[in-house]
Amino acid sequence: MSAPFAKYGSMTATKLDLTGLKCPLPALKTRKALKALKPGDFLEVHCTDPLSVIDIPNLIRETGDRVEITERAERQIVFLIEKTHGLPAAVAGSSSRNQDS
C-alpha cells in the first residue's frame, strides 16, 4: 500500500495518530489539534475507530474546515483536513440573516 496522500508530496501536514482510541476521543483530539493550526495548514489524522468516519466529517462541518481526502485500508482510516478561515455554515448563515433584519 502506498503512503497516504502521496500525491500531496510537497505539502507538509501535521500528523495525528489516534489509532486505538474510541469515540469520542478521535473527534475531540482532532478539534484540539485544528485549533493549533493556521489557515492553509493540513492535519493528517489516522484512526481505527469505525465511528470516526461519521464523527470527524461532522466535526469538520461544525468548524468550517475542509476534509480534502479520506482513505480507508483494512482497519485504518486516514483523513487529510485543511484548516480554513471560514466560519461554520450554521454560523455564517445566521450572521447573514441578522444583517437582513
MDAnalysis code that builds the backbone (N, CA, C; Angstrom):
import MDAnalysis as mda
import numpy as np

u = mda.Universe.empty(303, n_residues=101, atom_resindex=np.repeat(np.arange(101), 3), trajectory=True)
u.add_TopologyAttr("name", ["N", "CA", "C"] * 101)
u.add_TopologyAttr("resid", np.arange(1, 102))
u.add_TopologyAttr("resname", ["MET", "SER", "ALA", "PRO", "PHE", "ALA", "LYS", "TYR", "GLY", "SER", "MET", "THR", "ALA", "THR", "LYS", "LEU", "ASP", "LEU", "THR", "GLY", "LEU", "LYS", "CYS", "PRO", "LEU", "PRO", "ALA", "LEU", "LYS", "THR", "ARG", "LYS", "ALA", "LEU", "LYS", "ALA", "LEU", "LYS", "PRO", "GLY", "ASP", "PHE", "LEU", "GLU", "VAL", "HIS", "CYS", "THR", "ASP", "PRO", "LEU", "SER", "VAL", "ILE", "ASP", "ILE", "PRO", "ASN", "LEU", "ILE", "ARG", "GLU", "THR", "GLY", "ASP", "ARG", "VAL", "GLU", "ILE", "THR", "GLU", "ARG", "ALA", "GLU", "ARG", "GLN", "ILE", "VAL", "PHE", "LEU", "ILE", "GLU", "LYS", "THR", "HIS", "GLY", "LEU", "PRO", "ALA", "ALA", "VAL", "ALA", "GLY", "SER", "SER", "SER", "ARG", "ASN", "GLN", "ASP", "SER"])
u.atoms.positions = np.array([
    [0.842, -1.183, 0.000],
    [0.000, 0.000, 0.000],
    [0.883, 1.241, 0.000],
    [0.514, 2.248, -0.749],
    [1.307, 3.477, -0.802],
    [1.025, 4.326, 0.434],
    [1.898, 5.298, 0.654],
    [1.714, 6.198, 1.786],
    [0.448, 7.014, 1.564],
    [-0.275, 7.333, 2.649],
    [-1.475, 8.148, 2.483],
    [-1.142, 9.475, 1.827],
    [-1.969, 9.873, 0.886],
    [-1.895, 11.177, 0.253],
    [-0.570, 11.425, -0.452],
    [-0.026, 10.387, -1.094],
    [1.258, 10.503, -1.786],
    [1.233, 11.608, -2.836],
    [0.093, 11.870, -3.445],
    [0.035, 12.901, -4.482],
    [0.190, 14.314, -3.919],
    [0.118, 14.467, -2.607],
    [0.338, 15.753, -1.965],
    [1.781, 15.856, -1.475],
    [2.717, 15.197, -2.182],
    [4.097, 15.037, -1.753],
    [4.799, 16.271, -1.246],
    [4.636, 17.427, -1.894],
    [5.374, 18.612, -1.474],
    [4.703, 19.333, -0.306],
    [3.485, 19.005, -0.012],
    [2.741, 19.642, 1.058],
    [3.148, 19.041, 2.403],
    [3.243, 19.857, 3.432],
    [3.525, 19.325, 4.758],
    [2.242, 19.314, 5.568],
    [2.086, 18.259, 6.327],
    [0.901, 18.112, 7.156],
    [1.329, 17.690, 8.551],
    [0.612, 18.176, 9.538],
    [0.794, 17.708, 10.902],
    [0.099, 16.363, 11.002],
    [0.806, 15.351, 11.516],
    [0.215, 14.026, 11.635],
    [-0.300, 13.818, 13.051],
    [-1.495, 13.251, 13.139],
    [-2.126, 12.972, 14.417],
    [-2.491, 11.491, 14.440],
    [-1.799, 10.711, 15.263],
    [-2.030, 9.266, 15.335],
    [-3.017, 8.977, 16.463],
    [-4.242, 8.642, 16.079],
    [-5.290, 8.355, 17.047],
    [-5.702, 6.884, 17.002],
    [-4.815, 6.043, 16.480],
    [-5.129, 4.621, 16.384],
    [-5.334, 4.053, 17.777],
    [-6.363, 3.224, 17.885],
    [-6.689, 2.582, 19.151],
    [-7.648, 3.368, 20.022],
    [-7.859, 4.657, 19.733],
    [-8.781, 5.457, 20.542],
    [-10.215, 5.255, 20.066],
    [-11.138, 5.256, 21.002],
    [-12.562, 5.072, 20.702],
    [-13.318, 6.389, 20.871],
    [-14.467, 6.446, 20.240],
    [-15.374, 7.586, 20.292],
    [-15.615, 7.980, 21.749],
    [-15.552, 9.239, 22.074],
    [-15.454, 10.443, 21.247],
    [-14.031, 10.994, 21.106],
    [-13.022, 10.262, 21.603],
    [-11.662, 10.814, 21.638],
    [-11.093, 11.229, 20.283],
    [-11.269, 10.454, 19.191],
    [-10.709, 10.921, 17.917],
    [-11.237, 12.299, 17.495],
    [-12.520, 12.529, 17.650],
    [-13.083, 13.836, 17.268],
    [-12.599, 14.935, 18.207],
    [-12.534, 14.655, 19.499],
    [-12.098, 15.669, 20.456],
    [-10.635, 16.051, 20.242],
    [-9.790, 15.069, 20.007],
    [-8.363, 15.345, 19.798],
    [-8.131, 16.022, 18.447],
    [-8.953, 15.687, 17.449],
    [-8.864, 16.362, 16.144],
    [-9.240, 17.829, 16.296],
    [-10.300, 18.113, 17.040],
    [-10.719, 19.507, 17.269],
    [-9.594, 20.298, 17.945],
    [-8.976, 19.711, 18.965],
    [-7.894, 20.386, 19.680],
    [-6.704, 20.649, 18.757],
    [-6.353, 19.669, 17.936],
    [-5.223, 19.829, 17.016],
    [-5.510, 20.906, 15.973],
    [-6.748, 20.985, 15.481],
    [-7.105, 22.000, 14.485],
    [-6.988, 23.411, 15.048],
    [-7.298, 23.573, 16.335],
    [-7.213, 24.905, 16.948],
    [-5.793, 25.456, 16.911],
    [-4.801, 24.569, 16.934],
    [-3.401, 24.995, 16.950],
    [-2.863, 25.334, 15.557],
    [-3.627, 25.011, 14.501],
    [-3.163, 25.239, 13.133],
    [-3.569, 26.614, 12.621],
    [-2.840, 27.074, 11.600],
    [-3.165, 28.326, 10.921],
    [-3.920, 27.999, 9.636],
    [-4.747, 28.920, 9.130],
    [-5.425, 28.682, 7.859],
    [-4.425, 28.303, 6.770],
    [-4.766, 27.265, 6.010],
    [-3.899, 26.762, 4.955],
    [-3.077, 25.558, 5.391],
    [-2.967, 25.330, 6.713],
    [-2.252, 24.162, 7.219],
    [-3.111, 22.911, 7.042],
    [-2.443, 21.759, 6.995],
    [-3.131, 20.484, 6.851],
    [-2.897, 19.614, 8.081],
    [-3.902, 18.821, 8.414],
    [-3.829, 17.865, 9.508],
    [-4.143, 16.492, 8.940],
    [-3.221, 15.552, 9.117],
    [-3.419, 14.177, 8.665],
    [-3.754, 13.341, 9.896],
    [-4.982, 12.836, 9.951],
    [-5.489, 12.125, 11.124],
    [-5.614, 10.641, 10.810],
    [-4.962, 9.809, 11.629],
    [-5.025, 8.350, 11.485],
    [-5.882, 7.787, 12.614],
    [-6.940, 7.046, 12.254],
    [-7.874, 6.491, 13.237],
    [-8.125, 5.013, 12.948],
    [-8.587, 4.306, 13.973],
    [-9.043, 2.929, 13.784],
    [-10.504, 2.774, 14.206],
    [-11.071, 3.760, 14.868],
    [-12.461, 3.689, 15.329],
    [-13.401, 3.842, 14.130],
    [-14.241, 2.837, 13.866],
    [-15.153, 2.923, 12.716],
    [-16.096, 4.126, 12.782],
    [-16.418, 4.604, 13.977],
    [-17.316, 5.755, 14.102],
    [-16.655, 7.067, 13.680],
    [-15.336, 7.065, 13.526],
    [-14.656, 8.294, 13.114],
    [-15.081, 8.728, 11.708],
    [-15.541, 7.794, 10.867],
    [-16.000, 8.187, 9.525],
    [-17.275, 9.019, 9.592],
    [-17.946, 8.976, 10.730],
    [-19.122, 9.818, 10.960],
    [-18.722, 11.054, 11.768],
    [-17.993, 10.803, 12.856],
    [-17.692, 11.875, 13.813],
    [-16.784, 12.961, 13.256],
    [-15.736, 12.589, 12.563],
    [-14.778, 13.602, 12.097],
    [-15.369, 14.474, 10.988],
    [-16.045, 13.906, 9.973],
    [-16.702, 14.798, 8.999],
    [-17.743, 15.724, 9.649],
    [-18.479, 15.235, 10.665],
    [-19.426, 16.107, 11.372],
    [-18.700, 17.228, 12.102],
    [-17.582, 16.913, 12.727],
    [-16.770, 17.924, 13.388],
    [-16.315, 18.983, 12.389],
    [-15.861, 18.539, 11.233],
    [-15.356, 19.469, 10.220],
    [-16.473, 20.375, 9.708],
    [-17.678, 19.853, 9.593],
    [-18.815, 20.711, 9.221],
    [-19.041, 21.776, 10.285],
    [-18.875, 21.422, 11.556],
    [-19.054, 22.387, 12.649],
    [-17.966, 23.454, 12.649],
    [-16.721, 23.061, 12.393],
    [-15.605, 24.007, 12.478],
    [-15.468, 24.872, 11.231],
    [-16.048, 24.429, 10.116],
    [-15.920, 25.184, 8.872],
    [-14.655, 24.863, 8.104],
    [-13.881, 23.886, 8.584],
    [-12.672, 23.467, 7.873],
    [-13.077, 22.521, 6.743],
    [-12.098, 21.896, 6.083],
    [-12.423, 21.086, 4.904],
    [-11.674, 19.761, 4.938],
    [-12.432, 18.661, 4.755],
    [-11.807, 17.346, 4.585],
    [-11.427, 17.241, 3.119],
    [-10.118, 17.170, 2.854],
    [-9.637, 17.078, 1.480],
    [-9.762, 15.652, 0.954],
    [-9.333, 14.697, 1.753],
    [-9.320, 13.296, 1.315],
    [-9.584, 12.416, 2.521],
    [-10.274, 11.310, 2.274],
    [-10.421, 10.265, 3.276],
    [-9.979, 8.967, 2.628],
    [-9.117, 8.214, 3.309],
    [-8.687, 6.903, 2.811],
    [-9.004, 5.851, 3.858],
    [-9.431, 4.675, 3.381],
    [-9.681, 3.547, 4.273],
    [-8.876, 2.363, 3.794],
    [-8.236, 1.682, 4.734],
    [-7.490, 0.472, 4.410],
    [-7.642, -0.490, 5.589],
    [-8.134, -1.670, 5.320],
    [-8.368, -2.680, 6.351],
    [-8.970, -2.047, 7.590],
    [-8.152, -1.803, 8.625],
    [-8.698, -1.266, 9.875],
    [-8.366, 0.197, 10.102],
    [-7.635, 0.806, 9.196],
    [-7.218, 2.195, 9.425],
    [-7.978, 3.158, 8.520],
    [-8.323, 4.304, 9.097],
    [-8.986, 5.384, 8.376],
    [-8.077, 6.600, 8.490],
    [-7.827, 7.274, 7.367],
    [-6.948, 8.434, 7.363],
    [-7.703, 9.598, 6.722],
    [-7.693, 10.733, 7.415],
    [-8.313, 11.959, 6.920],
    [-7.223, 12.989, 6.672],
    [-7.334, 13.722, 5.586],
    [-6.495, 14.891, 5.358],
    [-7.429, 16.097, 5.451],
    [-7.182, 16.926, 6.443],
    [-8.070, 18.054, 6.740],
    [-7.306, 19.350, 6.516],
    [-7.923, 20.280, 5.797],
    [-7.323, 21.598, 5.618],
    [-7.983, 22.580, 6.576],
    [-7.155, 23.272, 7.334],
    [-7.649, 24.332, 8.220],
    [-7.978, 25.536, 7.346],
    [-9.191, 26.028, 7.460],
    [-9.612, 27.198, 6.679],
    [-9.910, 28.344, 7.636],
    [-10.142, 29.525, 7.103],
    [-10.544, 30.625, 7.968],
    [-12.027, 30.884, 7.849],
    [-12.749, 29.982, 7.179],
    [-14.184, 30.141, 7.030],
    [-14.934, 29.841, 8.304],
    [-16.095, 30.430, 8.435],
    [-16.972, 30.140, 9.565],
    [-17.781, 28.898, 9.243],
    [-18.183, 28.149, 10.259],
    [-19.084, 27.029, 10.003],
    [-20.343, 27.524, 9.293],
    [-20.916, 26.686, 8.467],
    [-22.075, 27.067, 7.658],
    [-23.219, 27.612, 8.517],
    [-23.487, 26.999, 9.661],
    [-24.593, 27.442, 10.515],
    [-24.348, 28.851, 11.039],
    [-23.108, 29.152, 11.428],
    [-22.780, 30.482, 11.938],
    [-22.833, 31.506, 10.816],
    [-22.257, 31.173, 9.659],
    [-22.249, 32.095, 8.525],
    [-23.677, 32.402, 8.087],
    [-24.534, 31.390, 8.055],
    [-25.926, 31.580, 7.645],
    [-26.687, 32.457, 8.628],
    [-26.464, 32.270, 9.928],
    [-27.190, 33.055, 10.917],
    [-26.719, 34.510, 10.919],
    [-25.441, 34.765, 10.666],
    [-24.954, 36.156, 10.652],
    [-25.497, 36.893, 9.448],
    [-25.669, 36.223, 8.305],
    [-26.201, 36.904, 7.132],
    [-27.682, 37.195, 7.318],
    [-28.392, 36.308, 8.030],
    [-29.818, 36.570, 8.300],
    [-29.978, 37.766, 9.220],
    [-29.072, 37.896, 10.191],
    [-29.168, 39.023, 11.135],
    [-28.927, 40.343, 10.430],
    [-28.108, 40.370, 9.402],
    [-27.820, 41.609, 8.696],
    [-29.016, 42.068, 7.861],
    [-29.853, 41.110, 7.440],
    [-31.005, 41.457, 6.614],
    [-32.122, 42.106, 7.431],
    [-32.114, 41.920, 8.716],
    [-33.211, 42.413, 9.576],
    [-33.145, 43.898, 9.785],
])
